[in-house]
Amino acid sequence: MLTLEHINKSYFRKKILIDVNLQIPSGKLIGLLGPNGSGKTSLLKLLLRHTKPTKGIIQWNNEPLSEKSMHDIAGFLDGNPFPHWMRIQDAKYFYQLYFKDFDNKRYQDLMEYFEMDPKQKIVYSSKGNLSKIKLMLVLSRRAKLYLLDEPTDGLDLVARKKFLQVIVDTFTPDCSIIMASHFVEEMEQMFTDAIFLKKGIVALTGETEELRNVRHQSIDEIYLEMFKPCGN
């Protein structure tokens, strides 16, 4: 479904991603794991076409990643992408207008689930509520690939559990979800696969169950071992 071949990304001679090779089929819920600065957001930016690779090829269904691909791919990055004047209901209107796969009933169900006010101005939203708004919009699409950048950042434990339940409910064998996160311990049971990024390099990847069996560690323990401070 999604193929990355020898992907490199540099900014002003600083190497952000180095020779990334990945193949992601349908039916995967993937944890994109690594500390801040490991290249997770840069990789998602490439997949959402916010930027282009310095070198390498990204293909979607055996064709080069393009604007057409975005009809199958839904996602969001960290931060607030909305104009200061926009209310939640305005954002919904634009999403519904632009994306033909937008499911209005699912959006309304998510609005009720998260108890959001459609007339609320997005600019005044807390970080947690901003994450909810972006998730409602993205998961209301019937996409084939969902890309989520630190989706539970800014949420308390109860809100994170509600959030993760929505993601699990969205997951089907016909789609895949890639979720960048550092909340590994509470999320690892939902991941079918994991990709560990370390300083822009894919340090380890595979099915989570196989990784646990081979290394005799939980995904959280693998993460802590891989990214422990030097000298510890």
PyRosetta script that sets phi, psi and omega in degrees:
from pyrosetta import init, pose_from_sequence

init()
pose = pose_from_sequence("MLTLEHINKSYFRKKILIDVNLQIPSGKLIGLLGPNGSGKTSLLKLLLRHTKPTKGIIQWNNEPLSEKSMHDIAGFLDGNPFPHWMRIQDAKYFYQLYFKDFDNKRYQDLMEYFEMDPKQKIVYSSKGNLSKIKLMLVLSRRAKLYLLDEPTDGLDLVARKKFLQVIVDTFTPDCSIIMASHFVEEMEQMFTDAIFLKKGIVALTGETEELRNVRHQSIDEIYLEMFKPCGN")
pose.set_psi(1, -53.8)
pose.set_omega(1, 178.8)
pose.set_phi(2, -124.4)
pose.set_psi(2, 129.5)
pose.set_omega(2, -178.5)
pose.set_phi(3, -130.8)
pose.set_psi(3, 130.2)
pose.set_omega(3, 174.0)
pose.set_phi(4, -118.6)
pose.set_psi(4, 125.5)
pose.set_omega(4, -177.8)
pose.set_phi(5, -122.4)
pose.set_psi(5, 115.0)
pose.set_omega(5, 174.6)
pose.set_phi(6, 51.6)
pose.set_psi(6, 49.0)
pose.set_omega(6, -178.0)
pose.set_phi(7, -79.2)
pose.set_psi(7, 126.1)
pose.set_omega(7, 173.8)
pose.set_phi(8, -125.6)
pose.set_psi(8, 142.5)
pose.set_omega(8, 176.6)
pose.set_phi(9, -140.3)
pose.set_psi(9, 128.4)
pose.set_omega(9, 178.8)
pose.set_phi(10, -130.5)
pose.set_psi(10, 146.7)
pose.set_omega(10, 171.9)
pose.set_phi(11, -123.3)
pose.set_psi(11, 116.3)
pose.set_omega(11, 179.0)
pose.set_phi(12, 50.1)
pose.set_psi(12, 49.8)
pose.set_omega(12, 177.1)
pose.set_phi(13, 72.0)
pose.set_psi(13, -1.8)
pose.set_omega(13, 175.3)
pose.set_phi(14, -88.3)
pose.set_psi(14, 122.6)
pose.set_omega(14, -177.7)
pose.set_phi(15, -78.7)
pose.set_psi(15, 120.4)
pose.set_omega(15, -178.9)
pose.set_phi(16, -101.3)
pose.set_psi(16, -43.2)
pose.set_omega(16, 175.8)
pose.set_phi(17, -126.5)
pose.set_psi(17, 137.3)
pose.set_omega(17, -173.2)
pose.set_phi(18, -129.0)
pose.set_psi(18, 110.8)
pose.set_omega(18, 173.4)
pose.set_phi(19, 48.2)
pose.set_psi(19, 57.0)
pose.set_omega(19, -179.9)
pose.set_phi(20, -84.7)
pose.set_psi(20, 124.5)
pose.set_omega(20, 177.2)
pose.set_phi(21, -126.5)
pose.set_psi(21, 119.7)
pose.set_omega(21, -178.1)
pose.set_phi(22, -144.3)
pose.set_psi(22, 148.1)
pose.set_omega(22, 170.0)
pose.set_phi(23, -129.5)
pose.set_psi(23, 122.9)
pose.set_omega(23, -175.6)
pose.set_phi(24, -124.6)
pose.set_psi(24, 108.4)
pose.set_omega(24, 178.6)
pose.set_phi(25, -85.8)
pose.set_psi(25, -177.5)
pose.set_omega(25, 174.6)
pose.set_phi(26, -70.8)
pose.set_psi(26, 160.1)
pose.set_omega(26, 172.8)
pose.set_phi(27, 78.2)
pose.set_psi(27, 28.3)
pose.set_omega(27, 179.7)
pose.set_phi(28, -121.6)
pose.set_psi(28, 138.5)
pose.set_omega(28, 171.4)
pose.set_phi(29, -116.8)
pose.set_psi(29, 102.5)
pose.set_omega(29, -164.2)
pose.set_phi(30, -108.0)
pose.set_psi(30, 130.6)
pose.set_omega(30, 171.4)
pose.set_phi(31, -89.1)
pose.set_psi(31, 119.3)
pose.set_omega(31, 174.5)
pose.set_phi(32, -95.2)
pose.set_psi(32, 103.5)
pose.set_omega(32, -163.7)
pose.set_phi(33, -114.0)
pose.set_psi(33, 139.9)
pose.set_omega(33, 177.5)
pose.set_phi(34, 163.8)
pose.set_psi(34, 157.3)
pose.set_omega(34, 179.6)
pose.set_phi(35, -72.8)
pose.set_psi(35, 174.7)
pose.set_omega(35, 175.5)
pose.set_phi(36, -57.6)
pose.set_psi(36, 136.9)
pose.set_omega(36, 179.4)
pose.set_phi(37, 88.2)
pose.set_psi(37, 4.3)
pose.set_omega(37, -177.9)
pose.set_phi(38, -84.2)
pose.set_psi(38, -13.6)
pose.set_omega(38, 178.3)
pose.set_phi(39, 110.9)
pose.set_psi(39, 5.5)
pose.set_omega(39, -176.9)
pose.set_phi(40, -61.5)
pose.set_psi(40, -52.4)
pose.set_omega(40, -177.9)
pose.set_phi(41, -65.6)
pose.set_psi(41, -37.6)
pose.set_omega(41, 178.5)
pose.set_phi(42, -62.0)
pose.set_psi(42, -37.8)
pose.set_omega(42, 177.9)
pose.set_phi(43, -66.8)
pose.set_psi(43, -43.6)
pose.set_omega(43, 179.2)
pose.set_phi(44, -65.8)
pose.set_psi(44, -35.2)
pose.set_omega(44, 176.4)
pose.set_phi(45, -59.9)
pose.set_psi(45, -39.4)
pose.set_omega(45, 177.7)
pose.set_phi(46, -64.8)
pose.set_psi(46, -43.0)
pose.set_omega(46, -177.0)
pose.set_phi(47, -70.7)
pose.set_psi(47, -26.1)
pose.set_omega(47, 176.5)
pose.set_phi(48, -92.4)
pose.set_psi(48, 3.5)
pose.set_omega(48, 177.8)
pose.set_phi(49, 63.4)
pose.set_psi(49, 28.8)
pose.set_omega(49, 173.2)
pose.set_phi(50, -77.7)
pose.set_psi(50, -19.4)
pose.set_omega(50, 176.9)
pose.set_phi(51, -153.2)
pose.set_psi(51, 171.4)
pose.set_omega(51, -178.0)
pose.set_phi(52, -117.3)
pose.set_psi(52, 152.1)
pose.set_omega(52, 177.7)
pose.set_phi(53, -68.6)
pose.set_psi(53, 148.8)
pose.set_omega(53, 173.4)
pose.set_phi(54, -68.3)
pose.set_psi(54, -39.5)
pose.set_omega(54, 175.7)
pose.set_phi(55, -144.8)
pose.set_psi(55, 156.8)
pose.set_omega(55, 174.5)
pose.set_phi(56, 105.2)
pose.set_psi(56, 174.4)
pose.set_omega(56, -174.2)
pose.set_phi(57, -128.4)
pose.set_psi(57, 133.5)
pose.set_omega(57, 172.0)
pose.set_phi(58, -115.4)
pose.set_psi(58, 127.2)
pose.set_omega(58, 179.8)
pose.set_phi(59, -123.0)
pose.set_psi(59, 142.4)
pose.set_omega(59, 174.8)
pose.set_phi(60, -121.0)
pose.set_psi(60, 117.1)
pose.set_omega(60, -176.3)
pose.set_phi(61, 51.7)
pose.set_psi(61, 47.4)
pose.set_omega(61, 174.9)
pose.set_phi(62, 67.2)
pose.set_psi(62, 17.7)
pose.set_omega(62, 174.3)
pose.set_phi(63, -128.2)
pose.set_psi(63, 150.7)
pose.set_omega(63, 178.9)
pose.set_phi(64, -56.7)
pose.set_psi(64, 138.7)
pose.set_omega(64, 177.7)
pose.set_phi(65, -56.7)
pose.set_psi(65, 130.0)
pose.set_omega(65, -174.4)
pose.set_phi(66, -148.4)
pose.set_psi(66, -179.5)
pose.set_omega(66, 176.2)
pose.set_phi(67, -59.6)
pose.set_psi(67, -35.7)
pose.set_omega(67, 177.7)
pose.set_phi(68, -60.1)
pose.set_psi(68, -35.7)
pose.set_omega(68, -179.3)
pose.set_phi(69, -62.0)
pose.set_psi(69, -28.5)
pose.set_omega(69, -176.3)
pose.set_phi(70, -68.3)
pose.set_psi(70, -11.0)
pose.set_omega(70, 173.3)
pose.set_phi(71, -73.5)
pose.set_psi(71, -16.5)
pose.set_omega(71, 178.5)
pose.set_phi(72, -107.7)
pose.set_psi(72, -13.4)
pose.set_omega(72, -172.3)
pose.set_phi(73, -116.3)
pose.set_psi(73, 129.9)
pose.set_omega(73, 179.1)
pose.set_phi(74, -127.0)
pose.set_psi(74, 143.3)
pose.set_omega(74, 179.6)
pose.set_phi(75, -175.8)
pose.set_psi(75, 172.3)
pose.set_omega(75, 174.3)
pose.set_phi(76, -147.7)
pose.set_psi(76, 156.1)
pose.set_omega(76, 177.3)
pose.set_phi(77, -109.2)
pose.set_psi(77, 168.2)
pose.set_omega(77, 177.1)
pose.set_phi(78, -64.7)
pose.set_psi(78, 149.5)
pose.set_omega(78, 179.9)
pose.set_phi(79, 106.1)
pose.set_psi(79, 178.1)
pose.set_omega(79, -177.9)
pose.set_phi(80, -109.2)
pose.set_psi(80, 106.5)
pose.set_omega(80, -178.6)
pose.set_phi(81, -89.4)
pose.set_psi(81, 1.1)
pose.set_omega(81, -170.5)
pose.set_phi(82, -92.5)
pose.set_psi(82, 143.7)
pose.set_omega(82, 174.4)
pose.set_phi(83, -59.9)
pose.set_psi(83, 152.0)
pose.set_omega(83, -173.3)
pose.set_phi(84, -63.1)
pose.set_psi(84, -24.1)
pose.set_omega(84, -176.4)
pose.set_phi(85, -85.1)
pose.set_psi(85, -10.3)
pose.set_omega(85, -167.6)
pose.set_phi(86, -78.2)
pose.set_psi(86, 135.1)
pose.set_omega(86, 171.3)
pose.set_phi(87, -96.5)
pose.set_psi(87, 167.8)
pose.set_omega(87, -179.4)
pose.set_phi(88, -58.9)
pose.set_psi(88, -42.0)
pose.set_omega(88, -178.4)
pose.set_phi(89, -67.8)
pose.set_psi(89, -28.1)
pose.set_omega(89, 176.4)
pose.set_phi(90, -68.8)
pose.set_psi(90, -42.6)
pose.set_omega(90, 179.2)
pose.set_phi(91, -61.8)
pose.set_psi(91, -41.0)
pose.set_omega(91, 177.9)
pose.set_phi(92, -62.1)
pose.set_psi(92, -41.2)
pose.set_omega(92, -179.6)
pose.set_phi(93, -60.8)
pose.set_psi(93, -45.9)
pose.set_omega(93, -178.0)
pose.set_phi(94, -68.1)
pose.set_psi(94, -38.7)
pose.set_omega(94, 177.6)
pose.set_phi(95, -63.5)
pose.set_psi(95, -45.0)
pose.set_omega(95, -179.1)
pose.set_phi(96, -63.9)
pose.set_psi(96, -36.5)
pose.set_omega(96, -179.3)
pose.set_phi(97, -70.2)
pose.set_psi(97, -39.3)
pose.set_omega(97, -172.8)
pose.set_phi(98, -85.4)
pose.set_psi(98, -36.8)
pose.set_omega(98, -174.9)
pose.set_phi(99, -107.0)
pose.set_psi(99, 115.5)
pose.set_omega(99, -176.3)
pose.set_phi(100, -70.4)
pose.set_psi(100, -17.6)
pose.set_omega(100, -179.5)
pose.set_phi(101, -91.3)
pose.set_psi(101, 8.9)
pose.set_omega(101, -179.0)
pose.set_phi(102, -66.7)
pose.set_psi(102, 127.9)
pose.set_omega(102, -177.2)
pose.set_phi(103, -102.5)
pose.set_psi(103, 102.1)
pose.set_omega(103, -174.2)
pose.set_phi(104, -64.3)
pose.set_psi(104, -37.7)
pose.set_omega(104, 179.5)
pose.set_phi(105, -64.2)
pose.set_psi(105, -43.8)
pose.set_omega(105, 178.2)
pose.set_phi(106, -61.9)
pose.set_psi(106, -39.4)
pose.set_omega(106, 178.6)
pose.set_phi(107, -61.6)
pose.set_psi(107, -45.8)
pose.set_omega(107, 179.8)
pose.set_phi(108, -62.9)
pose.set_psi(108, -38.4)
pose.set_omega(108, 177.4)
pose.set_phi(109, -62.9)
pose.set_psi(109, -41.0)
pose.set_omega(109, 179.6)
pose.set_phi(110, -69.5)
pose.set_psi(110, -35.6)
pose.set_omega(110, 176.1)
pose.set_phi(111, -58.8)
pose.set_psi(111, -45.4)
pose.set_omega(111, 179.3)
pose.set_phi(112, -68.4)
pose.set_psi(112, -40.8)
pose.set_omega(112, -178.5)
pose.set_phi(113, -60.6)
pose.set_psi(113, -41.9)
pose.set_omega(113, -178.6)
pose.set_phi(114, -93.2)
pose.set_psi(114, -0.8)
pose.set_omega(114, 177.1)
pose.set_phi(115, 54.7)
pose.set_psi(115, 52.6)
pose.set_omega(115, -178.3)
pose.set_phi(116, -98.9)
pose.set_psi(116, 148.3)
pose.set_omega(116, 177.7)
pose.set_phi(117, -96.3)
pose.set_psi(117, 115.8)
pose.set_omega(117, -176.3)
pose.set_phi(118, -62.7)
pose.set_psi(118, -21.2)
pose.set_omega(118, -178.6)
pose.set_phi(119, -88.4)
pose.set_psi(119, -1.9)
pose.set_omega(119, -179.1)
pose.set_phi(120, -68.1)
pose.set_psi(120, 135.4)
pose.set_omega(120, 174.4)
pose.set_phi(121, -74.4)
pose.set_psi(121, 129.6)
pose.set_omega(121, -174.1)
pose.set_phi(122, -64.8)
pose.set_psi(122, -34.0)
pose.set_omega(122, -176.8)
pose.set_phi(123, -60.0)
pose.set_psi(123, -25.2)
pose.set_omega(123, -179.4)
pose.set_phi(124, -94.1)
pose.set_psi(124, 6.9)
pose.set_omega(124, -178.1)
pose.set_phi(125, -76.6)
pose.set_psi(125, 146.3)
pose.set_omega(125, 171.3)
pose.set_phi(126, -68.5)
pose.set_psi(126, 167.4)
pose.set_omega(126, 178.9)
pose.set_phi(127, -60.3)
pose.set_psi(127, -39.4)
pose.set_omega(127, 179.3)
pose.set_phi(128, -65.6)
pose.set_psi(128, -43.3)
pose.set_omega(128, 179.3)
pose.set_phi(129, -68.2)
pose.set_psi(129, -33.1)
pose.set_omega(129, 175.8)
pose.set_phi(130, -62.6)
pose.set_psi(130, -40.6)
pose.set_omega(130, 176.3)
pose.set_phi(131, -61.9)
pose.set_psi(131, -40.4)
pose.set_omega(131, 178.5)
pose.set_phi(132, -63.2)
pose.set_psi(132, -43.6)
pose.set_omega(132, -179.1)
pose.set_phi(133, -60.2)
pose.set_psi(133, -46.9)
pose.set_omega(133, -178.7)
pose.set_phi(134, -65.9)
pose.set_psi(134, -39.7)
pose.set_omega(134, 179.4)
pose.set_phi(135, -66.0)
pose.set_psi(135, -41.0)
pose.set_omega(135, 178.7)
pose.set_phi(136, -58.6)
pose.set_psi(136, -44.2)
pose.set_omega(136, -178.0)
pose.set_phi(137, -67.6)
pose.set_psi(137, -47.5)
pose.set_omega(137, -176.0)
pose.set_phi(138, -67.6)
pose.set_psi(138, -45.3)
pose.set_omega(138, -176.4)
pose.set_phi(139, -79.7)
pose.set_psi(139, -4.4)
pose.set_omega(139, 172.6)
pose.set_phi(140, -82.8)
pose.set_psi(140, -7.6)
pose.set_omega(140, 172.3)
pose.set_phi(141, -86.4)
pose.set_psi(141, 149.3)
pose.set_omega(141, 175.4)
pose.set_phi(142, -96.9)
pose.set_psi(142, 68.6)
pose.set_omega(142, -174.2)
pose.set_phi(143, -88.1)
pose.set_psi(143, 170.1)
pose.set_omega(143, 176.6)
pose.set_phi(144, -98.4)
pose.set_psi(144, -21.4)
pose.set_omega(144, 178.6)
pose.set_phi(145, -142.5)
pose.set_psi(145, 126.7)
pose.set_omega(145, 177.2)
pose.set_phi(146, -111.8)
pose.set_psi(146, 132.8)
pose.set_omega(146, -179.4)
pose.set_phi(147, -120.4)
pose.set_psi(147, 116.3)
pose.set_omega(147, -173.4)
pose.set_phi(148, -123.3)
pose.set_psi(148, 122.0)
pose.set_omega(148, -176.8)
pose.set_phi(149, -101.8)
pose.set_psi(149, 107.9)
pose.set_omega(149, -179.9)
pose.set_phi(150, 46.4)
pose.set_psi(150, 56.1)
pose.set_omega(150, -171.3)
pose.set_phi(151, -66.5)
pose.set_psi(151, -21.0)
pose.set_omega(151, -178.1)
pose.set_phi(152, -102.2)
pose.set_psi(152, 9.4)
pose.set_omega(152, 179.9)
pose.set_phi(153, -64.2)
pose.set_psi(153, 133.2)
pose.set_omega(153, 179.0)
pose.set_phi(154, 87.8)
pose.set_psi(154, 1.0)
pose.set_omega(154, -179.4)
pose.set_phi(155, -102.5)
pose.set_psi(155, 146.3)
pose.set_omega(155, 174.1)
pose.set_phi(156, -77.8)
pose.set_psi(156, 176.1)
pose.set_omega(156, -173.1)
pose.set_phi(157, -60.6)
pose.set_psi(157, -44.0)
pose.set_omega(157, -179.3)
pose.set_phi(158, -63.6)
pose.set_psi(158, -45.0)
pose.set_omega(158, -179.8)
pose.set_phi(159, -65.5)
pose.set_psi(159, -36.9)
pose.set_omega(159, 178.8)
pose.set_phi(160, -63.1)
pose.set_psi(160, -40.6)
pose.set_omega(160, -180.0)
pose.set_phi(161, -64.5)
pose.set_psi(161, -40.4)
pose.set_omega(161, 176.3)
pose.set_phi(162, -63.3)
pose.set_psi(162, -41.6)
pose.set_omega(162, -179.7)
pose.set_phi(163, -60.2)
pose.set_psi(163, -48.6)
pose.set_omega(163, -177.3)
pose.set_phi(164, -66.2)
pose.set_psi(164, -32.5)
pose.set_omega(164, 177.5)
pose.set_phi(165, -64.2)
pose.set_psi(165, -38.1)
pose.set_omega(165, 177.4)
pose.set_phi(166, -63.1)
pose.set_psi(166, -42.2)
pose.set_omega(166, 179.9)
pose.set_phi(167, -64.1)
pose.set_psi(167, -43.8)
pose.set_omega(167, 178.3)
pose.set_phi(168, -62.6)
pose.set_psi(168, -40.7)
pose.set_omega(168, -179.9)
pose.set_phi(169, -66.0)
pose.set_psi(169, -28.8)
pose.set_omega(169, -180.0)
pose.set_phi(170, -76.4)
pose.set_psi(170, -29.2)
pose.set_omega(170, -173.6)
pose.set_phi(171, -68.1)
pose.set_psi(171, 129.6)
pose.set_omega(171, 176.1)
pose.set_phi(172, -137.7)
pose.set_psi(172, 165.4)
pose.set_omega(172, 177.0)
pose.set_phi(173, -63.5)
pose.set_psi(173, -15.2)
pose.set_omega(173, -177.4)
pose.set_phi(174, -89.4)
pose.set_psi(174, -3.5)
pose.set_omega(174, -178.9)
pose.set_phi(175, -136.6)
pose.set_psi(175, 171.0)
pose.set_omega(175, 172.5)
pose.set_phi(176, -131.6)
pose.set_psi(176, 152.9)
pose.set_omega(176, 178.7)
pose.set_phi(177, -127.9)
pose.set_psi(177, 128.3)
pose.set_omega(177, 172.8)
pose.set_phi(178, -112.9)
pose.set_psi(178, 121.1)
pose.set_omega(178, -175.0)
pose.set_phi(179, -124.4)
pose.set_psi(179, 112.8)
pose.set_omega(179, 175.7)
pose.set_phi(180, -79.2)
pose.set_psi(180, 130.3)
pose.set_omega(180, -177.2)
pose.set_phi(181, -161.6)
pose.set_psi(181, 157.2)
pose.set_omega(181, 169.3)
pose.set_phi(182, -118.1)
pose.set_psi(182, 6.1)
pose.set_omega(182, 172.4)
pose.set_phi(183, -87.3)
pose.set_psi(183, 68.0)
pose.set_omega(183, -169.1)
pose.set_phi(184, -73.1)
pose.set_psi(184, -44.2)
pose.set_omega(184, -171.4)
pose.set_phi(185, -59.6)
pose.set_psi(185, -44.4)
pose.set_omega(185, -175.7)
pose.set_phi(186, -84.6)
pose.set_psi(186, -7.5)
pose.set_omega(186, -177.4)
pose.set_phi(187, -108.9)
pose.set_psi(187, -17.6)
pose.set_omega(187, -166.6)
pose.set_phi(188, -61.4)
pose.set_psi(188, -28.2)
pose.set_omega(188, -178.7)
pose.set_phi(189, -69.4)
pose.set_psi(189, -20.8)
pose.set_omega(189, -179.8)
pose.set_phi(190, -87.1)
pose.set_psi(190, -18.0)
pose.set_omega(190, -177.0)
pose.set_phi(191, -78.8)
pose.set_psi(191, 133.6)
pose.set_omega(191, 170.5)
pose.set_phi(192, -85.5)
pose.set_psi(192, -27.9)
pose.set_omega(192, -177.3)
pose.set_phi(193, -141.7)
pose.set_psi(193, 161.4)
pose.set_omega(193, 177.3)
pose.set_phi(194, -137.6)
pose.set_psi(194, 142.6)
pose.set_omega(194, 173.0)
pose.set_phi(195, -123.2)
pose.set_psi(195, 118.2)
pose.set_omega(195, 178.7)
pose.set_phi(196, -98.7)
pose.set_psi(196, 118.2)
pose.set_omega(196, 176.9)
pose.set_phi(197, -102.8)
pose.set_psi(197, 129.6)
pose.set_omega(197, 179.7)
pose.set_phi(198, -133.2)
pose.set_psi(198, 109.6)
pose.set_omega(198, -179.5)
pose.set_phi(199, 53.3)
pose.set_psi(199, 42.9)
pose.set_omega(199, 175.5)
pose.set_phi(200, 84.5)
pose.set_psi(200, 0.1)
pose.set_omega(200, -178.2)
pose.set_phi(201, -112.6)
pose.set_psi(201, 139.8)
pose.set_omega(201, 173.1)
pose.set_phi(202, -74.6)
pose.set_psi(202, 101.4)
pose.set_omega(202, -175.5)
pose.set_phi(203, -80.4)
pose.set_psi(203, -28.8)
pose.set_omega(203, -178.4)
pose.set_phi(204, -163.2)
pose.set_psi(204, 140.5)
pose.set_omega(204, 175.0)
pose.set_phi(205, -151.7)
pose.set_psi(205, 152.9)
pose.set_omega(205, 178.8)
pose.set_phi(206, 160.4)
pose.set_psi(206, 177.2)
pose.set_omega(206, 175.4)
pose.set_phi(207, -69.0)
pose.set_psi(207, 137.0)
pose.set_omega(207, -174.3)
pose.set_phi(208, -60.8)
pose.set_psi(208, -40.5)
pose.set_omega(208, -178.5)
pose.set_phi(209, -63.9)
pose.set_psi(209, -41.1)
pose.set_omega(209, 178.9)
pose.set_phi(210, -66.6)
pose.set_psi(210, -41.1)
pose.set_omega(210, 178.8)
pose.set_phi(211, -61.6)
pose.set_psi(211, -41.6)
pose.set_omega(211, 178.7)
pose.set_phi(212, -62.9)
pose.set_psi(212, -43.7)
pose.set_omega(212, -176.8)
pose.set_phi(213, -68.4)
pose.set_psi(213, -41.5)
pose.set_omega(213, -177.2)
pose.set_phi(214, -71.1)
pose.set_psi(214, -41.8)
pose.set_omega(214, -174.5)
pose.set_phi(215, -96.4)
pose.set_psi(215, -7.6)
pose.set_omega(215, -178.9)
pose.set_phi(216, 54.8)
pose.set_psi(216, 41.3)
pose.set_omega(216, 179.2)
pose.set_phi(217, -141.9)
pose.set_psi(217, 154.6)
pose.set_omega(217, 169.8)
pose.set_phi(218, -73.7)
pose.set_psi(218, 164.9)
pose.set_omega(218, 177.1)
pose.set_phi(219, -62.2)
pose.set_psi(219, -37.2)
pose.set_omega(219, 177.7)
pose.set_phi(220, -63.4)
pose.set_psi(220, -41.1)
pose.set_omega(220, 178.6)
pose.set_phi(221, -66.9)
pose.set_psi(221, -38.2)
pose.set_omega(221, 175.7)
pose.set_phi(222, -61.8)
pose.set_psi(222, -43.4)
pose.set_omega(222, 179.5)
pose.set_phi(223, -60.1)
pose.set_psi(223, -49.0)
pose.set_omega(223, -177.4)
pose.set_phi(224, -63.5)
pose.set_psi(224, -38.4)
pose.set_omega(224, 178.8)
pose.set_phi(225, -68.5)
pose.set_psi(225, -41.6)
pose.set_omega(225, -176.2)
pose.set_phi(226, -69.5)
pose.set_psi(226, -34.1)
pose.set_omega(226, -173.1)
pose.set_phi(227, -113.6)
pose.set_psi(227, 18.6)
pose.set_omega(227, 177.8)
pose.set_phi(228, -67.1)
pose.set_psi(228, 148.2)
pose.set_omega(228, -179.7)
pose.set_phi(229, -58.6)
pose.set_psi(229, 146.7)
pose.set_omega(229, 178.9)
pose.set_phi(230, -59.7)
pose.set_psi(230, 137.5)
pose.set_omega(230, 177.8)
pose.set_phi(231, 95.3)
pose.set_psi(231, -10.7)
pose.set_omega(231, 179.0)
pose.set_phi(232, -93.3)
pose.dump_pdb("model.pdb")
